[in-house]
């Protein structure tokens, strides 16, 4: 798991913002997938507003399956 995905999985929005400001490589769809699956709504919102990678359908499937309907 890379730094972006780990921070998203943990719901660490401050780390996501730090990575965005200081890293060239950016993230992948896995960051939002992880955040959604764990119900990390603020991270999902930030990634959606500030990054272009988006997510896969897995994000919504896992969020719904885990009861994180606000994320869906």
Backbone torsions as a table, in degrees:
resi	resn	phi	psi	omega
1	UNK	NA	128.3	179.9
2	UNK	-81.8	176.2	-175.5
3	UNK	-60.0	-42.4	179.9
4	UNK	-61.5	-48.8	-177.6
5	UNK	-64.5	-40.5	179.2
6	UNK	-62.9	-46.3	179.4
7	UNK	-62.4	-41.4	178.9
8	UNK	-65.5	-43.5	178.9
9	UNK	-59.4	-39.6	-178.9
10	UNK	-81.6	-11.3	-177.5
11	UNK	75.6	26.4	-175.9
12	UNK	-89.7	82.4	-177.3
13	UNK	-62.9	-37.8	178.5
14	UNK	-59.7	-40.1	178.7
15	UNK	-69.1	-39.2	177.1
16	UNK	-59.0	-46.8	179.7
17	UNK	-63.3	-41.7	178.3
18	UNK	-62.6	-44.8	178.6
19	UNK	-61.5	-42.0	-179.6
20	UNK	-61.6	-39.0	-178.0
21	UNK	-77.0	-25.1	-170.1
22	UNK	-119.1	-3.1	-177.1
23	UNK	-117.4	143.2	178.3
24	UNK	-84.9	-34.0	-168.0
25	UNK	-74.1	-20.8	-179.9
26	UNK	69.9	-166.7	-177.1
27	UNK	-118.6	-174.7	176.2
28	UNK	-123.4	179.3	177.3
29	UNK	-60.8	-22.5	-179.1
30	UNK	-61.6	-30.5	-179.9
31	UNK	-61.1	-49.2	179.9
32	UNK	-71.6	-34.8	176.1
33	UNK	-58.1	-47.5	179.4
34	UNK	-62.7	-46.9	-178.4
35	UNK	-60.5	-45.0	-179.6
36	UNK	-64.3	-42.6	-177.6
37	UNK	-63.8	-26.0	180.0
38	UNK	-99.1	2.5	178.2
39	UNK	75.0	25.7	-178.7
40	UNK	-84.1	72.8	-172.5
41	UNK	-57.3	-45.4	-178.5
42	UNK	-63.0	-37.3	177.6
43	UNK	-68.1	-44.7	177.8
44	UNK	-58.4	-46.2	-179.7
45	UNK	-61.7	-43.6	-179.5
46	UNK	-65.0	-46.8	179.6
47	UNK	-60.4	-42.1	179.8
48	UNK	-62.2	-41.2	-176.9
49	UNK	-79.4	-26.2	-169.5
50	UNK	-118.9	-10.9	-178.9
51	UNK	-123.3	161.1	-177.9
52	UNK	-105.1	-6.8	-173.3
53	UNK	-67.7	-33.8	-179.3
54	UNK	71.7	-151.5	-179.3
55	UNK	-145.1	176.7	174.9
56	UNK	-104.5	174.2	176.9
57	UNK	-65.1	-20.1	177.4
58	UNK	-58.9	-36.7	-179.2
59	UNK	-56.8	-49.8	-177.6
60	UNK	-70.5	-38.6	178.3
61	UNK	-60.5	-48.7	-178.4
62	UNK	-69.3	-38.2	178.1
63	UNK	-62.2	-46.5	-179.9
64	UNK	-65.1	-44.5	-178.9
65	UNK	-62.3	-31.3	-179.8
66	UNK	-89.8	1.9	177.3
67	UNK	83.0	15.1	-179.8
68	UNK	-92.7	65.6	-172.8
69	UNK	-68.6	-25.0	176.6
70	UNK	-65.6	-29.2	177.5
71	UNK	-71.1	-38.6	-179.0
72	UNK	-68.8	NA	NA
